[in-house]
Amino acid sequence: MKRAFLFLIVAVVLVSCKKDNDDSNSPKVSVTFKPLVTETKNLKNVKLGEHIELEFTITDLEDNTGKEVEYIKPQTIESSAYYNNPVKDYEMLAYVGEGQKAPKVDILTYAITYYKADTYKVYIIPKKAGSYEIPFSFYKRVDGNKDKEKDITVLPYEFRFDVAKVKAWTKVEQQGNRFRNVFYFRFEDGGAPNMNFLSSSKWHKQEYFLHFNGQNLSGEFDQGKDIQFFASEWKNGSAPEILYRKIDRIHITQENGPHPYNSIDYYDIEF
């Protein structure tokens, strides 16, 4: 069954900067970006350990007959208040579609070279919790001529998303010969002022509403804290067997006076 993708399309145009007497100023090459998100995964609720997908389409209206054409995505590391370093912050994998020639990835510069105007996809695997702002740009090279490779430049697109470190676990408590299971979860954002999307330092009031094993539970929320959300009945001799080991959904609401109400949903948190 096909997955229904919700998408946000951001068009970025490769603008011709030719040095000859070409009077046409209309763009000949364009790149359109589309983050691939679903009903349960979007740019706000990525969990550390997951990947996020970005699709882009290169369109080239220039006559490339008899020419060797390359579309190159340089890997840039910019000074930013957000994560964008391909060495320390994330890993990017180029997906090869059916009938497509595999792109070349430079192991030193992390630049990716594509050989045809087409639709492509990359997988981004975050390495740490926090807010990401990964720049994407392209240039076109014809017949390997490096002297003219910057004749066409790109207006950069910044791929932005938030990643939380999420953990859920159980602990056995004992009173004499009686035992029970206590259930916890914990969220961590990036911690820095520009990455505190789950912190009480940014939001005056945060609450969680979760669905676990057929039950709806709620309470106060803050990142960086162990939150007890459930406890089993006491049992003599040993703790009860745990038959369900997943939080189906955690809905977090955020309020801060004059700021607009915000909410984030996280799904399928296993322990």
N, C-alpha and C positions, 0 to 999 in steps of 0.2 A: 504494500500500500504506500503510495507516495506521501511523503511528508509535506504538509502545507506550510510554506515558509512565509512569515511576515517579513517585510523588508523595508529598509530605509535606503533610498537611492540618493547618492551624492555624485553629481557629475563634475568631473574635473577635465579641463580642456588643455591639451597640449598645443601651445600657441607657436606659430611659425615665426621665427626671427631671422629669416633668410637675409643674407648680406648682399644679394644681387639686386637687380632692378625689378623684381616681381612685385606688381602693383596689387595683387590680391592679398587682402589682410584676413580673409576668412580662414578659420581653423581647418586644417586638413586631417589632423589626428586628434582623437579624443579618447579619454579613459573614463568609464563610468564605474563607480564603486557601489557595492551592495552588501552590507553585513547580512549574513545568513543567521536569522534568529527564529525561534519557534515560540509556541505558546508557553513553554516552560523554561526556556533559556533566552535571555536577552542581554543587552549591553550593561545592565545594572546588576545582574545576579549571577555572574560567573563565579564558580567555586574553584579554589586552588586545586589543581589536579585534573581539571577539565580543559578542553581546548575550545577556541572560538574560531569561526570560519568567516572569511572575507572573500567575496567574489568580485571580480572586476572584468570589464570588457574593453578591449582595445579595438578601436575603429580607425581605419586608415583609408582615406579617400585619395591618396596620392597614387600616381602611376608607378608601381614598383616592378614593372615588367623587366625581366632579365637582371634584376638586382638582388643582391643578398642583403636582406633587411633584418635588423635586430632591434628589439624593444627592451631596453635595459632599465631595471629598477635598481638604482644605487641604494646601498644600505647606509643611511645617515644616522649619526649619533649626535643629537642636538642637545644643547644646554636647556634643560626643562625642569619644571617643578614636578613633572610626572615621569613615570617609568617609560623608557624608550630604547634602552640599550640592548641590542640583540645578543650580547655576550653574557651580561649579568642578569637581565630582567626577563627575557623570554626567548623561546625558540620558534622559528618559523619554518614550516614545511610546505614545499610547493607540491600541490596535487596535480597529477597527470591524468587528464581525461582520456576517454576512449578515442583512439585515432590521433592523439596529440603527440608531438615530439616533446620529449622531456626537456625542461629548461635547464640551463647550465647555472650552477650555483658556485660562486667563487668562495672557496673555503677560507680565504684570508680577509676579503673585504665584505663577504656576505651579499654581494650584488647578485641579482638574478637576471638572467638573459632569456628572453622569449624570442621565438623565431617566426612567429606568425601573428597577425592581428586576429584575435579570437577571444573567447571567454575563458578565464582561468580562475583558480581558487587556491587560497593558501590557508593553512591551519596555523594558528598562533597558540602556543602553549605557554602560559605565564609561569614564571618561576617563583613569584612572591606575591603576597597580598598587597593590594594598593590600587591606585588609579593609573591607568595607562593612556598614553597619547603618542601613538606610533605614526610617524610621518611616512607617506607614500608619495613618490614622485617617479617619473619615467622620462627617458629621452630615447631618441631614435638614432640608430647608426646605420648608414648605407655603405655596402661594400667594404666594411671594415675600416672606413675612413675616420680615424679618431679626430682629425682636424675639424671635421664638420659635424661631429656627433652632438654638439650643443646648438646646432641650428634650430632644433626644435626642443623647447623646454616645457616644463610642466608646472601648472599651478598646484602646489602641494595639497594633498588630502591628509587629514589627521584622523586616524582610527582611534576612537576614544571608548574606553570601557572600564568598569570597576571589577576588581577581583577580591573576594573575601576568603579567608582561611576558616573553614567550618569543621567542627569536630563534635561528635556526639558519643557518649559512652555511659556505662553503668558502673555502679559500685555497690558492694554488699555491705549492709549495716547489720550489726548484731546487738541484741539485748538479751543477755543470758543465753538461753537455748532457742531464742527466736531470731529469725533472719528475714531480711527483705532486700529487694533490689531498688536502688535509687537511680533515677535517670537524669542525665545532664546534657547540656549543649553549650558550646562556646563559639563566638564569632570574633574574628580579628580583621580590621581593615588595615590600611597602610600606616596609620598612626600619625603621620605628619599632618600639619594643618590643612594642606590642600588634598589630603587623601583620607580625611576622617569622615567618610560618608555614612558610617554607622556609629559615630561617637556622640556621647551625651554632651561633649564640649561644643558640638555644633547644633544639636537638637535639644530643645528644652524638655521635650517629652517623647519617649519612645516606648512602644508596647509591642509584644509579640502575641500572635494568635496562631496556634499550631494544631495540626491534625495528626494524631498518633493512635494507631490501632483502634480506629473507630471512635476515638474520643477527641473532643475539642477543648483545648487548654489555652490559658492566656496568663500574662503577667508583664512586669516591667522588663525592659530590655536595655542592655548596653553592651557594646563590644568590649572584648578584653576581660570579661567576667564569666566565671562558671555559673551557669543558670540551671537550677534544679527545676524540672518541669513536671516530674511525675515520680511516684513511689508506689511499689506494689504492696499488697497485703503482707502482714507478718506471717511466717510459717515456722513451725517447730522443727528443729533439726537441721534444716538447710533452707536456702533462699528458693523461692518458686522458680521453676524453669521459665526462661525468657523465650517466648514463641514468636515474637514479632520484633525485628531489629531494624526498623526504619522509621524516621519521621517523614511522613508523606509530604507535608508542606509546612513552612513557617512563613507567616505573613507579618511583616514588620511595618508598623505605622510610625510616622515621624511628624512632629509638630514643633514649631518654634515661633510663637507669637505672630508677628506680621508676615512671616514667611509662609509660602503656600504649603499645604499638606502634601506629604510625600509617602509613598509606600513601596516596599520591595518584597518580592516573593522568592523563596528558595524552596527547591523541591528535592525529594529523594535523598535525604541525609541518613546514611547508614551508620550503624555502630556495632 
